[in-house]
Amino acid sequence: MCPCHRLAIHREPAAPDEKPVAALSPLIESFPRPGDTVLDPFAGSGSALFASKKLDRNHICWVDLDARHHAIVAAEPCQLGAS
């Protein structure tokens, strides 16, 4: 399942402090305008990245130090617009 939709179902968080995309979406929708850039220096499992993509914002995120979290983001084609 695409992580843009992954938090719509009950599952264990991918990262210990993972934020639901639905919780970040109102913040991202309220402050940067469409086309603006969202910076997420602590990428974690990519929730801000996926919310930004969903809301037509550009995004910059650093790779999380935990390779498991990086793998979650890297394995999903939708964050790059491939799906």
C-alpha positions, 0 to 999 in steps of 0.5 A: 500500500502506498504510504500516502494512504498507509495511515488510513488503516490501523497498523504499527507505526514505522518509526517510534515518533511517526506522525500521521499524514492526516495530522500533518496535512492541516499544518502543511495546507495552512502555511506553505502555499501550493508550490512552496517548499516544506523542509523536513530535516528529520525525515523519519518514515516520510509523513511530512514528505507524503503530506507535502506531495499530496498537497502540491508542495515541494519537499526537502527531507534529509535521510533519517539516520535509521536505515529502516526508516530510510528504506520505507521512504525509498521503497515507495514510488508515490513520493516521487510522483511515479504512481 
